[in-house]
Amino acid sequence: MIAITDLPQLNAVLNSIATIFLLAGFVFIKKKNISAHMRMMWSAFIVSALFLIGYLIFHYHVGSVGYDGTGWIRPVYFAILISHIILAMVNLPMILITMYRAVRKDFDRHKKIARWTWPVWMYVSVTGVLVYVMMELSGSYDKLYYLP
C-alpha cells in the first residue's frame, strides 16, 4: 500500500516517465512513425493522468506544503513553481483538445495545436520533477513524516 507521504516521490517518477514518453513521441513523429507516436502520446497522457490523480489525492489529505529553502534558491523555486502551475492549468485543456483532434483524425488542426501543446507539456513535466527535487533537497517534505 502506498502511504500519503510516498505520493510526492511517486508523482515525480510519473512526471519523469511522462517526459520520456513525450520525448519519444516527438522523435517518432519527426521520423513519420505515426503509430509509435500515437502509442507514446497515449502513454504520456495516461501517466500524466495518474500523476494528476496522485497530486489531487496528496493535496486533499495534506493541503499545501510550504517550501523551506532559503537564500537565492527561494525566488528561483517560486519562479519555477508559479510558471509550472500556470502552464499546467493552461496545458490540460490544450492536451484534451490535441488528443481529441487526433482521435477524430483532424490532423491539420491537431498539428496546429500540438506545436504549442507539446513544448508546454514538456515544460510542465520537467518542472514538476524539478519542483519535487527542490522540495526534497530543502527538507520541505520532512514534516510530512510527522503527520498523524
C-alpha positions as CSV (number, residue, x, y, z in Angstrom):
1,M,0.0,0.0,0.0
2,I,1.2,3.5,-0.8
3,A,1.3,6.0,2.0
4,I,0.3,9.6,1.5
5,T,3.9,10.6,2.2
6,D,5.0,8.5,-0.7
7,L,2.9,10.3,-3.2
8,P,5.3,13.2,-3.9
9,Q,8.1,10.8,-4.9
10,L,5.6,8.6,-6.9
11,N,4.4,11.8,-8.7
12,A,7.9,12.8,-9.6
13,V,8.5,9.4,-11.1
14,L,5.3,9.6,-13.1
15,N,6.3,13.0,-14.4
16,S,9.7,11.6,-15.3
17,I,8.1,8.8,-17.2
18,A,5.7,11.2,-19.0
19,T,8.7,13.2,-20.0
20,I,10.4,10.2,-21.6
21,F,7.1,9.3,-23.4
22,L,6.8,12.9,-24.7
23,L,10.4,12.9,-26.0
24,A,9.9,9.5,-27.7
25,G,6.6,10.7,-29.2
26,F,8.4,13.8,-30.6
27,V,11.1,11.6,-32.1
28,F,8.6,9.2,-33.7
29,I,6.5,11.9,-35.3
30,K,9.7,13.5,-36.7
31,K,10.5,10.1,-38.2
32,K,6.9,9.9,-39.6
33,N,6.3,6.8,-37.4
34,I,2.7,7.7,-36.6
35,S,1.7,4.5,-34.9
36,A,4.7,4.7,-32.5
37,H,4.0,8.4,-32.0
38,M,0.4,7.6,-31.0
39,R,1.5,4.9,-28.5
40,M,3.9,7.3,-26.9
41,M,1.5,10.2,-26.7
42,W,-1.3,8.0,-25.2
43,S,1.2,6.6,-22.8
44,A,2.2,10.1,-21.8
45,F,-1.4,11.0,-21.4
46,I,-2.2,8.0,-19.2
47,V,0.9,8.6,-17.0
48,S,0.1,12.3,-16.7
49,A,-3.5,11.4,-15.7
50,L,-2.2,9.1,-13.0
51,F,0.1,11.9,-11.8
52,L,-2.9,14.3,-11.6
53,I,-4.9,11.7,-9.6
54,G,-1.9,11.2,-7.2
55,Y,-1.4,15.0,-6.9
56,L,-5.1,15.7,-6.1
57,I,-5.2,12.9,-3.5
58,F,-2.0,14.1,-1.8
59,H,-3.1,17.7,-1.6
60,Y,-6.6,16.7,-0.5
61,H,-5.1,14.9,2.5
62,V,-2.1,17.1,3.2
63,G,-3.1,20.6,1.9
64,S,-0.3,22.9,0.9
65,V,3.3,22.1,1.8
66,G,5.5,25.2,2.3
67,Y,8.9,25.5,0.7
68,D,11.7,25.6,3.4
69,G,14.6,26.6,1.1
70,T,16.4,29.9,1.9
71,G,18.7,32.3,0.1
72,W,19.0,32.8,-3.6
73,I,17.3,29.5,-4.4
74,R,14.0,30.6,-2.8
75,P,13.0,33.1,-5.6
76,V,14.2,30.6,-8.2
77,Y,11.9,27.9,-6.7
78,F,8.9,30.2,-6.7
79,A,9.5,31.4,-10.3
80,I,9.6,27.8,-11.4
81,L,6.6,26.8,-9.3
82,I,4.4,29.7,-10.4
83,S,5.2,29.1,-14.1
84,H,4.7,25.4,-13.7
85,I,1.2,25.9,-12.0
86,I,0.0,28.4,-14.6
87,L,1.2,26.4,-17.6
88,A,-0.2,23.2,-16.1
89,M,-3.6,24.8,-15.9
90,V,-3.4,26.1,-19.4
91,N,-2.0,22.8,-20.7
92,L,-4.7,20.5,-19.5
93,P,-7.4,21.8,-21.9
94,M,-4.7,22.0,-24.7
95,I,-3.8,18.3,-24.2
96,L,-7.5,17.3,-24.3
97,I,-8.1,19.3,-27.5
98,T,-5.0,17.9,-29.1
99,M,-5.9,14.4,-28.2
100,Y,-9.5,14.9,-29.4
101,R,-8.4,16.2,-32.7
102,A,-6.0,13.2,-33.2
103,V,-8.8,10.7,-32.3
104,R,-11.1,12.5,-34.8
105,K,-8.3,12.2,-37.4
106,D,-8.5,16.0,-37.8
107,F,-4.7,16.0,-38.3
108,D,-4.3,19.5,-39.8
109,R,-5.9,21.1,-36.7
110,H,-4.2,18.6,-34.5
111,K,-0.7,19.6,-35.8
112,K,-1.6,23.3,-35.3
113,I,-2.3,23.0,-31.6
114,A,0.2,20.2,-31.0
115,R,3.0,22.6,-31.9
116,W,2.0,24.6,-28.7
117,T,0.8,21.7,-26.6
118,W,4.0,19.6,-26.7
119,P,6.5,22.1,-25.5
120,V,4.2,23.3,-22.7
121,W,3.6,19.7,-21.7
122,M,7.3,19.0,-21.7
123,Y,8.0,22.1,-19.6
124,V,5.3,21.2,-17.1
125,S,6.6,17.6,-16.8
126,V,10.2,18.6,-16.4
127,T,9.5,21.4,-13.9
128,G,7.2,19.1,-11.9
129,V,10.2,16.9,-11.3
130,L,12.4,19.9,-10.6
131,V,9.9,21.3,-8.0
132,Y,9.9,17.9,-6.3
133,V,13.7,17.8,-6.2
134,M,13.9,21.3,-4.8
135,M,11.3,20.5,-2.1
136,E,13.1,17.3,-1.2
137,L,16.5,19.0,-1.0
138,S,15.2,21.8,1.1
139,G,13.7,19.4,3.6
140,S,10.2,20.7,2.9
141,Y,8.7,17.2,2.9
142,D,10.4,16.2,6.2
143,K,7.4,17.5,8.1
144,L,5.1,15.0,6.3
145,Y,6.6,12.1,8.2
146,Y,5.1,13.5,11.4
147,L,1.6,13.5,10.1
148,P,-0.9,11.8,12.5
